[in-house]
Amino acid sequence: MKTLALDINEESLSLAKKFIEQGETVAFPTETVYGLGANAFDENAVKKIFAAKGRPSDNPLIVHIADASLIENIAAEVSSDAKKIISSLMPGPITVVLNKQKCIPDCVTGGLPTVAVRMPSSPEAQTFLRAVNLPVCAPSANTSSRPSPTSWVHVAEDLDGKIPLILKGADCNIGIESTVLDLTRDVPLILRPGMITKSEIERVLCKKVFYPDKTDKTMNSPGIRYKHYAPNCETYLNVDGNTESITEFLRQNPAAGVVARDCYQNLADKFFSLGKDAYSGAQQVFAKLREAEKVCDRIIIVWDLKGEEADSVLNRVLKSCGGKIV
């Protein structure tokens, strides 16, 4: 398959609409990561997402919409808590899990009776969704288990020749996937952390929200069941900023690279900056892992920041390294 990579304009949006209506896939930018979209009501189209990514079929997808009014066409019910989240935090980098309508194919939800829905705040994502005028289910537009794509170039690295169209938008300004909030339970449960934090959600709902201590494979969430975010070389993580441990690792692995905040720049020649804080770290982490894997035989990520936003980045880098802590 020839993959077109086109700037977002009237012509490319018309082509994107045509591809979506014909049951094809289109990669598009959002504020979190680039998504690989298909018509959420078209089972055969949705299966093409799984084929292009090499994604396990029981891993649920998120349905993206441009307008909150469409949620009632997707969810069987919209609770009072869901309405509060929708009105206060959407559009934005948050996904709500609700009980699904029968019109949503089981392949979208991984066979679960629930559906994940989000309304991106990216103007480019909004423009795409309004142009196609359909709910679009979309995971990240990368090969399954790879670092998520935060630029159209990353999409092309993984999916060139596997999808018909990449819409070339801006690099993603948040850089990690949306917070996923399950609202089908008695108590709201964060299934995946993101840059919309537990504290922020609790302020909106005026109630306690929980985050599980460990992953349960029955959870209703995309992005928690399988290996994720892994570079093509062996990757390790340091979480305490102990320079002696990091230096010893680099002594034993002289071709390794360091992915870390700027305060660790003097540790290695092969250094890939995550900026100064949790926000720049989130924005840069997947891009820097992709950069590092091209020139390093091993990577050590240093992430010792604390706080809710920092913990959302930690969630990703723990998966990137497969739990290998230095």
C-alpha positions as CSV (number, residue, x, y, z in Angstrom):
1,M,0.0,0.0,0.0
2,K,1.2,3.5,-0.8
3,T,1.0,5.8,2.2
4,L,0.2,9.5,1.5
5,A,1.5,12.1,4.0
6,L,-0.4,15.3,3.4
7,D,-0.6,18.7,5.1
8,I,-4.1,19.3,6.6
9,N,-6.1,21.4,4.2
10,E,-9.5,21.2,2.5
11,E,-8.2,18.8,-0.1
12,S,-6.6,16.3,2.3
13,L,-9.6,16.5,4.7
14,S,-11.8,15.6,1.8
15,L,-9.6,12.6,1.0
16,A,-9.6,11.6,4.7
17,K,-13.4,11.7,4.7
18,K,-13.4,9.5,1.6
19,F,-11.1,7.0,3.1
20,I,-13.0,6.8,6.4
21,E,-16.3,6.4,4.6
22,Q,-14.8,3.6,2.4
23,G,-13.7,1.6,5.5
24,E,-10.0,2.6,5.5
25,T,-7.7,4.0,8.2
26,V,-6.3,7.5,8.6
27,A,-3.6,8.7,11.0
28,F,-4.3,12.1,12.5
29,P,-2.8,14.4,15.2
30,T,-4.2,15.1,18.6
31,E,-2.9,17.0,21.6
32,T,-1.8,13.7,23.3
33,V,-0.3,11.4,20.6
34,Y,-1.1,10.8,16.9
35,G,-4.1,8.4,16.4
36,L,-4.9,5.8,13.8
37,G,-8.6,6.2,13.1
38,A,-11.4,4.3,11.5
39,N,-15.2,4.5,11.4
40,A,-16.2,3.3,14.9
41,F,-19.4,1.7,13.5
42,D,-17.6,-0.3,10.8
43,E,-16.3,-3.6,12.1
44,N,-14.2,-4.4,9.1
45,A,-12.6,-0.9,9.1
46,V,-11.8,-1.3,12.8
47,K,-10.1,-4.6,12.2
48,K,-7.7,-2.8,9.8
49,I,-6.4,-0.8,12.7
50,F,-5.5,-4.0,14.5
51,A,-3.8,-5.4,11.4
52,A,-1.8,-2.3,10.7
53,K,-0.5,-2.0,14.2
54,G,-0.2,-5.7,15.0
55,R,-2.4,-4.9,18.0
56,P,-4.0,-7.7,20.1
57,S,-7.7,-7.9,19.3
58,D,-8.7,-7.8,23.0
59,N,-7.1,-4.5,23.6
60,P,-9.9,-1.9,23.6
61,L,-9.9,1.3,21.4
62,I,-11.0,4.9,22.3
63,V,-13.8,6.4,20.3
64,H,-13.0,10.0,19.4
65,I,-15.7,12.6,18.8
66,A,-15.8,16.3,17.9
67,D,-19.0,17.1,19.9
68,A,-20.3,16.0,23.3
69,S,-23.8,15.5,21.9
70,L,-22.5,12.4,20.0
71,I,-21.7,10.6,23.3
72,E,-25.4,9.6,23.6
73,N,-25.1,7.7,20.3
74,I,-22.2,5.7,21.7
75,A,-22.9,5.2,25.4
76,A,-26.0,3.4,26.8
77,E,-26.2,6.0,29.6
78,V,-24.4,9.1,30.6
79,S,-24.3,9.4,34.4
80,S,-24.3,12.6,36.3
81,D,-20.5,12.1,37.0
82,A,-19.9,11.7,33.3
83,K,-21.8,14.9,32.5
84,K,-19.6,16.8,35.0
85,I,-16.4,15.5,33.4
86,I,-17.7,16.2,29.9
87,S,-18.7,19.8,30.7
88,S,-15.6,20.6,32.8
89,L,-12.7,18.7,31.2
90,M,-13.7,18.1,27.6
91,P,-12.5,18.8,25.1
92,G,-9.2,17.7,26.6
93,P,-6.8,14.8,27.3
94,I,-9.3,12.7,29.2
95,T,-11.2,9.6,28.3
96,V,-14.4,8.3,30.0
97,V,-15.4,4.7,30.1
98,L,-19.2,4.2,29.9
99,N,-21.5,1.3,29.2
100,K,-21.8,1.0,25.4
101,Q,-24.6,1.1,22.9
102,K,-25.2,-2.1,20.9
103,C,-24.2,-0.2,17.7
104,I,-20.6,-0.2,18.8
105,P,-18.9,-3.4,17.5
106,D,-17.3,-5.7,20.0
107,C,-14.0,-5.3,18.3
108,V,-13.9,-1.6,19.3
109,T,-14.3,-2.5,23.0
110,G,-12.2,-5.7,23.2
111,G,-15.3,-7.7,23.8
112,L,-16.2,-5.6,26.9
113,P,-19.7,-4.2,27.6
114,T,-18.1,-0.7,28.0
115,V,-16.8,1.9,25.6
116,A,-14.0,4.5,26.0
117,V,-14.9,8.0,24.6
118,R,-12.9,11.1,24.3
119,M,-13.2,14.6,22.7
120,P,-9.7,15.9,21.8
121,S,-8.9,19.5,22.3
122,S,-6.4,19.7,19.4
123,P,-7.8,22.0,16.7
124,E,-6.4,19.7,14.0
125,A,-8.1,16.7,15.5
126,Q,-11.3,18.6,15.8
127,T,-11.0,19.7,12.2
128,F,-10.5,16.1,11.1
129,L,-13.4,14.7,13.2
130,R,-15.8,17.4,12.0
131,A,-14.7,16.8,8.4
132,V,-15.4,13.0,8.5
133,N,-18.6,13.6,10.6
134,L,-18.4,10.2,12.2
135,P,-17.2,8.8,15.6
136,V,-13.7,7.6,14.9
137,C,-12.1,4.9,17.1
138,A,-8.3,5.3,17.3
139,P,-5.4,3.9,19.3
140,S,-2.0,5.5,18.9
141,A,-0.7,5.4,15.3
142,N,2.4,3.2,15.9
143,T,3.4,-0.4,15.7
144,S,2.0,-2.1,18.8
145,S,4.4,-2.0,21.8
146,R,6.5,0.8,20.3
147,P,6.9,4.3,21.8
148,S,3.8,6.3,20.9
149,P,4.0,8.8,18.0
150,T,4.1,12.5,18.8
151,S,4.9,13.6,15.2
152,W,3.7,12.5,11.8
153,V,7.3,11.4,11.1
154,H,7.0,8.8,13.9
155,V,3.8,7.5,12.3
156,A,5.6,7.1,9.0
157,E,8.5,5.3,10.7
158,D,6.1,2.6,11.9
159,L,3.2,2.5,9.5
160,D,4.5,3.6,6.1
161,G,3.1,1.1,3.5
162,K,0.4,-0.1,6.0
163,I,-2.1,2.7,5.9
164,P,-3.4,4.9,3.1
165,L,-3.1,8.4,4.7
166,I,-1.2,10.4,7.3
167,L,-2.5,13.9,8.1
168,K,0.6,15.9,8.8
169,G,-0.2,18.2,11.7
170,A,1.8,19.8,14.5
171,D,3.8,17.8,17.0
172,C,1.7,16.8,20.0
173,N,1.9,19.4,22.8
174,I,1.0,17.0,25.7
175,G,2.9,14.0,24.5
176,I,1.4,11.1,26.6
177,E,-1.9,9.5,26.2
178,S,-5.1,10.7,27.8
179,T,-6.2,9.9,31.4
180,V,-8.7,7.1,31.3
181,L,-11.5,7.3,33.9
182,D,-13.9,4.4,34.4
183,L,-17.4,5.8,35.4
184,T,-19.3,2.5,35.3
185,R,-18.4,1.5,38.9
186,D,-19.7,2.6,42.2
187,V,-16.5,4.6,42.7
188,P,-14.8,6.5,39.8
189,L,-11.6,4.7,39.0
190,I,-8.6,6.0,37.0
191,L,-7.5,3.2,34.7
192,R,-4.6,5.1,33.1
193,P,-3.0,8.2,34.5
194,G,-2.4,11.3,32.3
195,M,-1.9,15.0,32.5
196,I,-5.4,15.5,33.8
197,T,-4.8,14.3,37.3
198,K,-6.6,12.6,40.1
199,S,-6.8,15.8,42.1
200,E,-8.3,17.7,39.2
201,I,-10.9,15.0,38.6
202,E,-11.8,15.0,42.3
203,R,-12.3,18.8,42.3
204,V,-14.8,18.4,39.4
205,L,-16.7,15.5,40.9
206,C,-16.5,16.6,44.5
207,K,-15.8,13.0,45.5
208,K,-13.0,10.6,46.0
209,V,-11.5,9.0,42.9
210,F,-9.3,5.9,43.1
211,Y,-6.3,4.6,41.2
212,P,-5.6,0.9,41.4
213,D,-2.3,-0.3,43.0
214,K,-1.9,-3.0,40.3
215,T,-3.2,-3.8,36.9
216,D,-6.2,-6.2,36.6
217,K,-6.6,-7.5,33.0
218,T,-10.4,-7.3,33.4
219,M,-10.2,-3.5,33.6
220,N,-12.1,-1.7,30.9
221,S,-9.2,0.3,29.6
222,P,-7.0,0.7,26.5
223,G,-3.3,0.7,27.1
224,I,-3.0,-1.5,30.3
225,R,-2.9,-5.1,29.2
226,Y,0.3,-5.4,27.1
227,K,3.9,-4.3,26.7
228,H,4.0,-0.7,25.7
229,Y,6.3,2.2,24.7
230,A,9.4,0.1,24.2
231,P,12.3,1.2,22.1
232,N,14.2,-1.2,19.8
233,C,17.1,-1.5,22.3
234,E,17.3,-2.7,25.9
235,T,16.0,0.0,28.2
236,Y,16.5,0.7,31.9
237,L,15.1,3.1,34.4
238,N,16.5,5.0,37.3
239,V,13.9,6.6,39.7
240,D,16.1,8.1,42.5
241,G,18.6,10.2,40.5
242,N,21.5,8.5,42.2
243,T,24.4,9.6,40.0
244,E,26.7,6.9,41.3
245,S,24.3,4.2,40.1
246,I,23.8,5.9,36.8
247,T,27.6,6.4,36.3
248,E,28.3,2.8,37.1
249,F,25.7,1.7,34.6
250,L,27.3,3.9,31.9
251,R,30.8,2.6,32.8
252,Q,29.5,-0.9,32.1
253,N,27.6,0.2,29.0
254,P,29.8,2.8,27.2
255,A,27.5,2.9,24.1
256,A,24.4,3.6,26.2
257,G,22.5,6.8,26.1
258,V,20.8,8.8,28.8
259,V,17.2,10.1,28.5
260,A,16.6,12.6,31.3
261,R,16.0,16.1,32.5
262,D,18.5,18.8,31.7
263,C,20.0,18.6,35.2
264,Y,21.6,15.3,34.3
265,Q,23.1,16.5,31.0
266,N,26.7,16.1,32.2
267,L,26.4,12.4,32.8
268,A,26.9,11.2,29.2
269,D,27.8,12.4,25.7
270,K,24.7,10.6,24.3
271,F,22.2,12.7,26.2
272,F,18.5,13.2,25.2
273,S,16.8,16.0,27.0
274,L,13.4,15.8,28.7
275,G,13.6,19.4,29.6
276,K,13.2,20.7,33.1
277,D,9.8,19.5,34.5
278,A,7.0,17.0,34.2
279,Y,5.3,18.8,31.4
280,S,8.3,18.9,29.1
281,G,9.1,15.4,30.1
282,A,5.7,14.2,29.0
283,Q,5.9,16.1,25.8
284,Q,9.4,14.8,24.9
285,V,9.7,11.3,26.3
286,F,8.5,9.2,23.4
287,A,10.3,11.3,20.8
288,K,13.6,11.1,22.8
289,L,13.3,7.3,23.1
290,R,12.9,7.1,19.4
291,E,15.9,9.3,18.9
292,A,18.0,7.4,21.4
293,E,17.3,3.9,19.9
294,K,18.8,5.0,16.6
295,V,22.2,5.6,18.0
296,C,22.4,3.7,21.3
297,D,22.7,0.0,22.1
298,R,21.1,0.6,25.5
299,I,19.1,3.4,27.1
300,I,18.9,4.5,30.7
301,I,15.9,6.8,31.5
302,V,16.3,8.9,34.6
303,W,13.0,10.0,36.0
304,D,13.1,11.0,39.7
305,L,10.4,13.8,39.7
306,K,7.5,13.4,42.2
307,G,3.9,14.6,41.8
308,E,0.8,13.6,39.9
309,E,1.9,14.8,36.5
310,A,5.4,13.3,37.0
311,D,3.7,10.0,38.0
312,S,1.9,9.9,34.7
313,V,5.3,10.0,32.9
314,L,6.6,7.4,35.3
315,N,3.7,5.1,34.3
316,R,5.0,5.2,30.7
317,V,8.7,4.8,31.3
318,L,8.2,1.9,33.7
319,K,6.5,0.1,30.8
320,S,9.2,1.3,28.3
321,C,11.9,-0.5,30.4
322,G,9.8,-3.5,31.3
323,G,10.4,-2.8,35.0
324,K,14.2,-3.0,34.8
325,I,15.3,-0.5,37.5
326,V,18.9,0.6,38.0
